Amino acid sequence: MQHGFARFERLRDALGRARVHSGAAVWSAERRADGAPGAVLRAFVGGADAPDRRAVDIEADALVVATGAHDLALPVPGWTLPGVITAGAAQALAKRDGVSVGRRTLVAGAGPFLLPVAQSLALVGSTVVGVHEASRTGSLARGWLPRPWQLAGKAGELAEYIGALARHRIPYRMGSGVVRVLGDERVEGAVVASLDAEWRPIAGTEREIDCDAVALGHGFTPRLEAAIMLGCAVAGGRRGRFVVVDDRQLTTRAGVYAAGELTGIGGADAALAEGSIAGFSAAGVPLHDPRLREPVATRARMRGFARRLETAHGIRPGWTAWLDDDTIVCRCEAVTKRAIAERADVPLRALRLATRAGLGPCQARTCGRAIEAIVADAGGPVDGGFERRPLLAPVRLGEIAAREG
């Protein structure tokens, strides 16, 4: 059973007569032609490969952007081998389909999400040979130990996951990470090493672990494309960029609100609270309305949780030390670290055109943060990231032509 599914059902049933477009792929988000607040969304409804998708255009004077986040897995030598998967994909396969990615699976990365991933894999029959958390004890203590009473709502989940690791005898290692995946045609093992406080591998600590699958998860990165296409301001740096909002969840664009991971990685409770505030605000309800008292309080509490999460598990810059020059960073176009570093002195757009890094099917969703880190290490400019895209989703030229006709 999914966590919070009953709450989802209550929210779904409360929609009443609202029109819901399921299976809709929004491919364009535009400002209104007359300059009024809000936006125009253009979408196709139907299966991604369906020949008869239906075009839908929606113009609204208020819009809530809640596009969520996707897995962030940092590259390691050998991560292109079959059997390496993101932690989120491993979790989805296990919980949705009852499928394990391997018989002996190593889970590695950073963040509390590694714990439910390991639990789910164990429940579907995989032997989880270890959970390797990159952050060291000091970082974890600074993030989670101060004012422990503020984490009362999360204690039950933590106890459940710790109990699962104990029952399945899954080792948990702090300050440790995968620095190389071994194998010829698929995963045959992995090399793990102790990491220092900046996530640099410590020489002499390497050891091999026998496994046939590796699940990597170093947190999440927000899906900013729609907000950027609408002209919303984004702030942040190497550790992540997020949409700027005020207390009403209003972005810097009139009539456009943002909620969830777009504004900071804080978990489901934070997203629900922000969504409530954004929805009421978009409907013209003032922030002091009694119906917003609980969501506002929850948001404040969960923003504290997000800060703890970053302190304890946030990506440290030393991780690039486990890459070698021949490590493939852009999986779609097979672009290596060396190729990126050699062009690091040019703007990102020029680098993409010269190396094809980030120009493949995933459009840098998988490799963008890693490319930026390599460029930054080489002293190059990181000018705006990879989130600016002319289309938000794949669309056929014929569909656009038929729509315009």
N, C-alpha and C positions, 0 to 999 in steps of 0.2 A: 504494500500500500504506500502511495506517495505521501510524504509529509505535507500536512495542510490541505489534503484533497477535499475534506469536508468544507473547509473555508472557501476553497475555490468554487465548490458547488453552490454555496450560499451567494457568493458574489455573482456567479453566472445567472442564477435564478432571479436575482434582484434587478437584472437589466430590463426586465419587463418588455416594453414595446420597442426598445432600441434596436435598430437595424445592425445586424452583425454580418460581416463579410468574412466567412471562413475560407482559408486557402487563398488569401489575397496576397499578391506580391506587389508591394509599393515600389515602383521603379523611379519615381520622380516626386520631389517635394519642392514646391515653388512658392515664392511670395505672391501675394495677390496683385494683379495688374494695376489696380487703382491705388495701391499703396496702403490700403486699409489693414488693420490688424488681422492676424490669422494666416492661413495658407491654403494652397491648392495641392491636393494629393492626386497622383495618377497611379492606377494599379491595374493589374490583370488578375481576374479571379478564375481559379481552376488549377489542375495539376500542372507542375512545371513543364511536363512534356506533352500536355494535352493540345490537340490541334485547334480547339475551339474555345480558347480562353475568352472570357468576357471582359471588355474594357470598362473600368469604373473611374470616374473623376469626381472628386468631392471637394467642394469649396466650403471653408468654415471660417468663422470669425474668431474661433478659439480652437487650439490644437494642443493635445498633450502627447509629447514624444516620449515613448517608453520602449525603446528598441533593445534594451538589455545589454548583455555582454556575451563574449564567447571565451572559450578556453585559451589560456596563454601557456604554451609549452616552449621553454627555451631550448635551442638546438644543442645537441651534443654530437661528437663524432659517432657515426653509425646510426643516427636516428631515422634515416630513410629506409632501414631494413624492415621487411614485413614482420609484424609482431610488436612494433613500437606504435603506441596509440596515446592520444591525450587522455588525461584522467576523466574528463567529462564524457568522452566517447565510451570509455570502459564502463563508467557508471551507467550510461544510458543502455548499453547492450545488456548489462547484467540485470538492471531493474525492469526494463521494458520487455526484453526478449528472453531473459533467462540464459544468456550466452556469456561464456567466459572467453576472454581474448587469448588465454593460454592456460596450460596445465600448471605451470609454475610462473607466477607473475610477481614482478618487482614494481612497487609503487614508489615514486620519488618526485620531489619538487618542494613546494612550500605551501603552508596554509592548512587550516583545519579540514578543508574539503578532502584531503588525502585520507582521512579516517573513515568517512562513509564509503568512499571508493573501495578501500580495503575490505570493509565489512561486506559490501555487496558482492565483490569478487569471491570472497570466502563462502558466502551463502549459495552461490551457484556452482561450487565445487572446485574452484581454483585454489591451489596452494599458494598463499601469498608469502613469499620468502622474506619480505621485509618492507617496512615503510620508512623511507629516508627523507627526513625533514632538513632542508638546507640551513635554516636558521639555528644558531647556537643557543645554548641555555640562557646566556645573558640577554639576548634579544627577546626570547620568549618570556623571560621573567619581567623585563621592562614593559612588555606589552600587556601581559595578563595578570600579574600579581597585584599591582596597585588597586586599592578599593575593590576587592573581590565581590563585595555585596552587589555591585552594579551588574554582575554577570549571572545573577540568580536565575534569570530566564533561560540561560544557556547551559546551566549545570546538568540538567537532566539529559540533554543530547550528548554532552561530553561523557557522562557516566555510561551511557548506552554504548558509545563507540569504544571506550576503554575496555568495557566488559567484553565486547565482541573480539577485540584484539587478544585479550587474555584467553577467551574460550578457544579461539582458533590458533593460539600460540604464535601470534604474528609479532616478530621483533619490531621495535620502534626505535630508530636511531636519530638523534639530533646532531646538527652540525655535520651532516653527511649528504652526499649527492652522487648521482650517476655522472661520471665524467667520460665514459665511452661505452657504446653498445657493441658487443662482439657477435660475429657471425659472417657467413659468406652469402647464402641465399635467404636466410631469415635469422631471427634472433637465436643465438646459442648461449648467451650469457651477457653479463654486464660488469664493468669495472666501477666500483664505488670508491670514494676517497673522503677523508675528513676535509671540511671546509673551514676557513678562518671566518672572522666576523664579517668580512666583505665578500664572502662566498668564493674566495680563491682556493683552489685545491692545495692541500698541504703535502709537500713532497714526502714520499716514503710511506704514506698511509694507504696507498692503493691496494685493493684486493678484489679478486674476481668472485662473482656470485653466479651460480648455475641457474639459469631461467630461460624460458622460451617466449616471454612477453615482458614488455616494460610499459608501464603507464606513467606518463609524465604530466605534471600539473604544477605550474608556478603562479597560480592565481587566475585572474580574469582581466580582460581588457574591454572597455565599453565600446559599443557600436555607435560611433559618433557621426556616421556619414549623413544621415537625414538631418540632424541638427546643424551640421556644418553647411549642408546644401541650402538650408533656410537662412543662413547668416548668423546663427547664434554664436556668441563668444565662447571660446574654449580656453581654459587656463590649466597650467601644470607644466611638468618637465619630464625628465628622464624616467621618473617613477610612475608616470601616468598622467593623462590629460582628461579633463572632465568638463562638462557643460556648466557654465556659470549661471546660477539661479539666485533669486532673492528669497525672502521668507515665504512667499506665496508659491514658490517653485516656478516663477516667471523667469524666462530667459531674457537676454538682451533684445529679443525681437518681440514687439508688441503682439499679444495674442498667442504667443507660443510658449508653452510650459514644458518642463522636463521632469521626469521622475524615474527613480530606480538607479541602476548601475551607471547611467549616463552622468549622474551627479556625484558618484562616489561608490566604491564597492563596499556595501554594508550588509548584504544578505536580504532574505525575503521579507523580514519584518520591516526593515527600512524602506524597501521598495513599496510595500503595501501602504505604509504611512504616508510616504511622499505622494503616491498615487492618489490617495484620498484628498490630501491637501490640494494637489494640482487640479483634480476633478472639480472640487467645490469652488476653487478659485476661478477656474475657467467658466463656471456657471454663474459667477458674480457674487458668490457667498464671501463675506468678509472673514478675515482670519480670526476675529474674536467670536465668531459664531460658536455656540456650545457644542455643536456636532464636530468641531475640529479640535476640541480640547484634548481628547485622547490621541488622535494622530500626531498633533504637534508635540505632545509629551513623548510619544514613542520615537518620533524622528530625532528629538534631542538625545534620547538615550542611545539610539542606534548609531548616531553620528559619533558618539563616544566609542562605541564598539568598532566602528570603521577605523578610528584613529588607533585603537589598540591593535587591530588587524595589521595595519601598515607598520606599526612599530615592531611587532613580533615577527611578521612574515614578509614584509615588503622586499622586493627584489633589490639586491645589493649590486653595485657596479662591477665587482671582481669576478662575476661569473664568466665573463668572456675569456678568462685565463684558461678555461678547460677546453676551448676550441683550438684546433690546429689550423694551419693555413688551408688545408684541403677539405675542411668540414663544409658540407653543403648547408647553406643557411636558407636560401630560397629553394624549397623543395620542388615547386612547380617548374622552375626554369633551370634547376641544377646549378645555381650560382654559388660559388664558394666564398669563404671569408676573405681569402686573398684577393679575389676579384673586386669585392666591395671595398676593402681597405685601400687598394690601389687607386680607386676613384673617389676617395672620401673627401677630396678637396673641392668638389663641385657641388652645386645644389642638388637636393634629393631628386628633383625631376630629371636633371641631366644624368645623374647616376643611374636612375631607372632605365633611361633610354640607352645608355651606354652598355649596361650589364644585363638588362632585362630582369633585374631583381625586383620582385613585386609586381610584375606584369602578367603573371600566369593566372589560372582560373580563380585562385583564392584572392587575387588582388591585394596581396600583402597582409591579409588578415592573419595569416599564420606567422609570417616572418618579419612584419614591419617593425615591431619593437626591437627585435634582434638586430636588424639592419641599422636602425638609429643608434643603438648602443655601440656597434662596431665603428660607425662613422664618428661618434662622439669620442671614442677612445683614440681615434686617429687625429683628433683635433679639427674635424670637418664640421660644416654647418648642418644643423638639424632644423630645417625651416618649414615647420608646419605639419610634419608627419605625412602619413599615407592615407588619411581618411577622406581626402577630397577626391570624389569620384563623380563622373558625369551621369552615371546610372547607379541606382541603389540595388538593383537586382537584375539578373540576366533577362533579356527580352529579345524576341525575334524582330528583325527589321520588317518582316511582313506584317507583324502585329501592329507596329507603329504606323506603317503605311496604311493598313486597313482602318486604323483609328482615325488618322488624319483625313482619309478619303470620305 
